[in-house]
Amino acid sequence: MNTKKIFTAIICGLSFFVNSQSYELSTSTAAYINLTSSTSLNNTAPWDDPEFAIPIGFDFEYFDITINQIYIDDWGFGAGLTTNPNETGTLPVLIPYGADIADRGYDFNNENATTGSLSNISYLVEGSVGNRILKIEWNNVGFHSDIFADGISTDFTNFQMWLFEGSNDIEIHFGPNSISNPDESFDGEAGSLIALIPSYNFGTEVLEENATFLSGNPINPTVILSTVDDNTFLDGVIPNGTVYKFTRSTLSTEEFRSVTKLELFPNPSNDVISISGITTNEKYEIYNLLGNKIEDGIIYKNKRINIQNYSKGIYLIKLDNNQTLKFIKS
């Protein structure tokens, strides 16, 4: 699967809402520690678009399904995971690092290169029953476009994904990296894609429920909850030691009923915006795509927000109920 095909840019007519089951993000820093005594998936073989099955070792709830095995699938990401290796039907998707990564030892002129892998993918289950953690590591990985253009991957990165038994939390740990040519390594984007997707239809290539995307400054990213494939990438390289933690958050029936009716209009707009479906006063904050806060206040039924003095571009409005809407200043 083409890395960008799943996220074709759709700018006009955006509509955002929250699932009954979603995730809250917290960001922290911690020393990155490579896995030891882990099980290698590629076993010294250089890889590009790998396909591996990983036993989780316990029951893990992802959105509204329970799984005990997860698969790295050959979409062109190198770190695109699903609950089934067959790209058919509708499946949940988890993307801890959405860039087209490849083994730094991979030779595109000789797919059976004998130099061996320079980029190990491995996993490890740690902890006692009831509190186990599955850790998957992509170690010293390169970038497809960098290798293809130069014959060697100058740029590299390290990251791990952790799945927690019991809490069903997800953590993504980012390690040492050197990315001197992000435009090439990220295929024209400023940074990588991070996405938690409950329901992707591989036949129609659409999201059937809202997904969680990260956008803006990778040090303090903005969460976008969307049913639209919106080409949402981070704006820059994720620093060594960064940890993104996703915690499950279930809305009440009343909260779910109110947020699913919200709609921002007109969009695009050059003067004012309104939000339909507001039933109570809501605090709001408006950010640009760099993560800088532009304005805050309180919005209520029929109130319009004046954006005449904004620069042209894309903005995010975050409401107090954790819903994020996107609009365009034309």
C-alpha positions as CSV (number, residue, x, y, z in Angstrom):
1,M,0.0,0.0,0.0
2,N,1.3,3.4,-0.9
3,T,2.3,5.4,2.3
4,K,0.3,8.4,1.2
5,K,-2.7,6.7,-0.4
6,I,-4.3,6.0,2.9
7,F,-4.1,9.7,3.8
8,T,-5.1,11.7,0.7
9,A,-5.4,15.4,1.5
10,I,-9.0,16.6,1.7
11,I,-9.2,20.2,2.7
12,C,-12.8,21.4,2.2
13,G,-15.9,20.3,4.0
14,L,-14.0,18.8,7.0
15,S,-16.2,17.2,9.8
16,F,-14.8,16.0,13.1
17,F,-16.3,14.1,16.0
18,V,-15.4,11.9,18.9
19,N,-16.0,8.2,19.3
20,S,-17.5,6.6,22.4
21,Q,-14.1,5.1,22.8
22,S,-11.1,7.4,22.2
23,Y,-7.6,8.1,23.6
24,E,-6.1,11.0,25.5
25,L,-2.5,12.0,24.9
26,S,0.1,12.9,27.5
27,T,3.7,13.8,26.5
28,S,6.8,13.3,28.7
29,T,10.5,12.6,28.5
30,A,12.5,9.6,29.6
31,A,15.9,8.1,28.8
32,Y,15.7,5.8,25.8
33,I,16.9,2.3,26.6
34,N,17.4,-0.3,23.8
35,L,15.8,-3.7,24.3
36,T,18.0,-6.5,25.5
37,S,17.3,-10.3,25.3
38,S,14.5,-9.5,22.9
39,T,13.3,-11.8,20.1
40,S,14.4,-10.6,16.6
41,L,11.7,-10.6,13.9
42,N,14.0,-10.2,10.9
43,N,16.8,-12.5,12.2
44,T,19.7,-10.6,10.6
45,A,17.9,-10.4,7.2
46,P,17.7,-6.8,5.7
47,W,14.1,-5.7,5.1
48,D,11.9,-3.3,3.3
49,D,8.1,-3.3,3.7
50,P,8.4,-6.1,6.3
51,E,5.6,-8.6,7.3
52,F,5.8,-10.0,10.8
53,A,3.4,-11.6,13.3
54,I,4.0,-10.6,17.0
55,P,2.4,-12.5,19.9
56,I,1.3,-9.9,22.5
57,G,1.4,-12.4,25.3
58,F,-1.8,-11.3,26.9
59,D,-5.3,-9.9,26.0
60,F,-5.1,-6.3,24.9
61,E,-8.0,-4.0,24.2
62,Y,-7.5,-1.6,21.3
63,F,-10.5,0.7,20.8
64,D,-13.5,-1.8,21.2
65,I,-11.8,-5.1,20.3
66,T,-9.6,-7.6,22.2
67,I,-6.5,-8.9,20.5
68,N,-3.6,-11.2,21.5
69,Q,-1.5,-10.9,18.4
70,I,-0.5,-8.0,16.2
71,Y,1.0,-7.8,12.7
72,I,3.5,-5.5,11.1
73,D,2.1,-5.3,7.6
74,D,3.8,-4.5,4.3
75,W,2.1,-1.1,3.6
76,G,5.3,0.8,2.9
77,F,5.4,2.3,6.3
78,G,7.6,-0.4,8.0
79,A,5.7,0.3,11.2
80,G,2.1,0.0,10.2
81,L,0.3,-2.6,12.4
82,T,-3.1,-4.3,12.1
83,T,-4.9,-7.2,13.8
84,N,-4.9,-9.3,10.7
85,P,-2.2,-9.8,8.0
86,N,-4.7,-9.8,5.2
87,E,-5.4,-6.4,3.7
88,T,-9.1,-7.1,3.3
89,G,-12.2,-6.0,5.0
90,T,-12.3,-3.4,7.8
91,L,-9.6,-3.5,10.4
92,P,-8.1,-1.4,13.1
93,V,-4.7,0.1,12.4
94,L,-2.0,1.4,14.6
95,I,0.8,3.5,13.3
96,P,3.5,4.4,15.9
97,Y,5.8,5.9,13.2
98,G,4.3,6.7,9.8
99,A,7.4,7.2,7.6
100,D,8.6,4.9,4.9
101,I,11.4,3.3,6.9
102,A,13.7,0.5,5.7
103,D,16.7,-1.5,6.9
104,R,19.9,0.5,6.6
105,G,21.6,-2.6,5.3
106,Y,19.0,-3.1,2.5
107,D,20.4,-3.0,-1.1
108,F,17.8,-1.9,-3.6
109,N,20.0,-3.1,-6.4
110,N,20.3,-6.6,-4.8
111,E,17.3,-7.6,-2.7
112,N,19.2,-10.7,-1.6
113,A,22.1,-8.6,-0.2
114,T,24.5,-10.6,1.9
115,T,25.7,-7.7,4.1
116,G,23.0,-8.5,6.7
117,S,20.6,-6.3,8.6
118,L,21.7,-3.1,10.2
119,S,18.2,-2.4,11.6
120,N,16.9,-5.0,13.9
121,I,13.1,-5.3,14.6
122,S,12.5,-7.2,17.9
123,Y,10.0,-7.6,20.7
124,L,10.0,-8.5,24.3
125,V,7.3,-9.2,27.0
126,E,8.2,-8.0,30.5
127,G,6.5,-8.0,33.9
128,S,4.3,-10.3,35.9
129,V,0.9,-11.6,35.0
130,G,-1.7,-8.8,35.1
131,N,1.0,-6.1,34.6
132,R,2.9,-7.2,31.5
133,I,4.2,-4.9,28.8
134,L,4.8,-5.9,25.2
135,K,7.7,-3.8,23.8
136,I,8.4,-3.7,20.1
137,E,11.6,-1.9,18.9
138,W,12.7,-0.6,15.6
139,N,16.4,-0.2,16.1
140,N,18.7,2.0,13.9
141,V,16.2,2.1,11.0
142,G,16.8,4.1,7.9
143,F,14.5,5.7,5.3
144,H,13.4,4.2,2.0
145,S,13.9,7.4,-0.1
146,D,17.2,8.2,1.5
147,I,18.6,4.7,0.7
148,F,17.1,4.7,-2.8
149,A,18.6,8.1,-3.6
150,D,22.0,7.7,-2.1
151,G,22.6,4.0,-1.9
152,I,22.9,4.3,1.8
153,S,20.7,5.6,4.6
154,T,22.5,8.6,6.1
155,D,19.4,9.5,8.2
156,F,18.3,7.1,10.9
157,T,16.0,6.9,14.0
158,N,15.1,4.5,16.8
159,F,11.6,4.0,18.4
160,Q,9.6,1.5,20.5
161,M,5.9,0.9,21.0
162,W,4.7,-0.5,24.4
163,L,1.3,-2.1,25.0
164,F,0.2,-2.4,28.7
165,E,-1.8,-5.2,30.1
166,G,-4.7,-4.2,32.3
167,S,-4.7,-0.5,31.6
168,N,-4.6,-1.1,27.8
169,D,-2.4,2.1,27.5
170,I,-0.1,2.6,24.5
171,E,3.2,4.3,24.8
172,I,5.6,5.3,21.9
173,H,9.2,5.9,23.0
174,F,11.5,7.8,20.6
175,G,15.3,7.4,20.7
176,P,18.4,8.7,19.1
177,N,18.1,10.0,15.6
178,S,19.9,11.9,12.9
179,I,17.6,13.3,10.2
180,S,19.5,15.9,8.2
181,N,17.3,15.7,5.1
182,P,13.7,15.5,6.4
183,D,12.1,16.4,3.1
184,E,13.7,13.4,1.5
185,S,13.3,11.0,4.4
186,F,9.7,12.0,5.1
187,D,8.8,12.0,1.4
188,G,8.0,15.7,1.2
189,E,6.4,16.0,4.7
190,A,7.9,17.9,7.6
191,G,7.7,14.9,10.0
192,S,6.2,11.5,10.6
193,L,2.6,10.4,11.0
194,I,1.3,9.1,14.3
195,A,-2.2,7.5,14.1
196,L,-4.6,5.3,16.1
197,I,-7.3,4.1,13.7
198,P,-10.3,2.1,14.9
199,S,-11.7,1.1,11.5
200,Y,-10.0,1.4,8.1
201,N,-11.8,-0.2,5.1
202,F,-9.1,-1.7,2.9
203,G,-11.6,-2.1,0.0
204,T,-12.9,1.4,-0.1
205,E,-9.8,3.0,1.4
206,V,-11.8,5.2,3.9
207,L,-11.9,5.6,7.6
208,E,-15.3,4.3,8.8
209,E,-14.9,5.8,12.3
210,N,-12.9,8.7,13.7
211,A,-9.2,8.2,14.2
212,T,-6.7,9.9,16.5
213,F,-3.9,11.8,14.7
214,L,-1.1,14.0,16.1
215,S,-0.3,17.3,14.4
216,G,1.9,20.3,14.9
217,N,5.0,20.7,17.2
218,P,6.3,17.2,18.0
219,I,7.3,18.4,21.5
220,N,3.7,19.3,22.3
221,P,1.5,17.9,19.6
222,T,-2.1,18.6,19.0
223,V,-4.6,15.7,18.9
224,I,-7.0,15.7,16.0
225,L,-10.0,13.4,16.1
226,S,-11.2,12.9,12.6
227,T,-13.2,10.7,10.2
228,V,-11.4,12.3,7.3
229,D,-8.1,11.2,5.8
230,D,-6.5,14.5,6.3
231,N,-2.8,14.1,5.5
232,T,-1.9,15.0,9.1
233,F,1.8,14.8,9.9
234,L,3.9,16.2,12.7
235,D,5.8,19.3,11.9
236,G,9.4,18.3,12.6
237,V,11.6,15.5,14.0
238,I,10.5,13.9,17.3
239,P,13.4,14.6,19.8
240,N,15.3,11.8,21.5
241,G,13.7,10.9,24.8
242,T,10.2,11.9,23.9
243,V,7.4,9.6,25.1
244,Y,3.8,9.8,23.8
245,K,1.3,8.0,26.1
246,F,-2.2,7.2,24.9
247,T,-4.8,6.5,27.6
248,R,-8.2,5.1,26.8
249,S,-11.1,7.6,27.5
250,T,-14.7,6.6,27.4
251,L,-17.3,9.4,27.0
252,S,-20.7,9.1,28.7
253,T,-23.8,8.7,26.6
254,E,-24.7,12.4,27.2
255,E,-21.3,13.6,26.2
256,F,-21.2,11.5,23.1
257,R,-24.6,12.7,22.0
258,S,-23.6,16.3,22.3
259,V,-20.2,16.2,20.5
260,T,-21.4,14.1,17.6
261,K,-23.6,16.9,16.5
262,L,-20.9,19.6,16.4
263,E,-20.0,21.1,13.0
264,L,-17.9,24.1,12.2
265,F,-19.0,26.5,9.4
266,P,-18.4,28.2,7.1
267,N,-15.2,26.4,6.2
268,P,-13.1,27.9,4.6
269,S,-13.9,31.4,6.0
270,N,-12.3,34.8,5.8
271,D,-14.1,36.6,8.5
272,V,-16.1,34.6,11.1
273,I,-16.7,31.0,12.1
274,S,-19.5,29.3,14.1
275,I,-20.1,25.9,15.6
276,S,-23.5,24.3,15.4
277,G,-24.6,21.8,18.0
278,I,-23.3,23.7,21.0
279,T,-25.7,23.2,23.9
280,T,-23.6,24.5,26.8
281,N,-20.9,27.1,27.2
282,E,-17.6,25.6,26.0
283,K,-14.1,26.9,26.6
284,Y,-12.0,26.9,23.5
285,E,-8.4,27.4,22.4
286,I,-7.3,28.1,18.8
287,Y,-3.9,26.9,17.6
288,N,-1.9,27.2,14.3
289,L,-0.3,24.1,12.9
290,L,3.0,24.9,14.7
291,G,1.2,24.4,18.0
292,N,1.1,28.1,18.9
293,K,-2.0,29.3,20.7
294,I,-3.6,32.1,18.8
295,E,-6.7,32.8,20.9
296,D,-8.9,31.4,23.7
297,G,-12.3,32.2,25.1
298,I,-15.8,30.8,25.6
299,I,-18.2,29.8,22.8
300,Y,-21.9,29.3,23.2
301,K,-24.9,28.8,21.0
302,N,-25.0,31.1,18.0
303,K,-21.8,32.9,19.0
304,R,-19.4,33.7,16.1
305,I,-15.6,33.9,16.4
306,N,-14.0,36.6,14.5
307,I,-10.9,35.4,12.5
308,Q,-10.5,38.5,10.2
309,N,-7.0,39.3,11.6
310,Y,-5.7,35.7,11.2
311,S,-3.1,34.9,8.5
312,K,-4.3,32.6,5.8
313,G,-3.8,29.0,6.6
314,I,-5.1,26.0,8.6
315,Y,-6.1,26.3,12.3
316,L,-7.3,24.0,15.1
317,I,-9.9,24.9,17.6
318,K,-9.8,22.7,20.8
319,L,-12.9,22.6,22.9
320,D,-13.2,21.9,26.6
321,N,-14.8,18.6,25.9
322,N,-11.6,17.4,24.2
323,Q,-13.0,17.7,20.7
324,T,-10.7,19.3,18.1
325,L,-12.1,20.9,14.9
326,K,-10.1,22.2,12.0
327,F,-10.8,25.3,9.8
328,I,-9.2,27.2,7.1
329,K,-8.7,31.0,7.0
330,S,-9.0,31.9,3.4
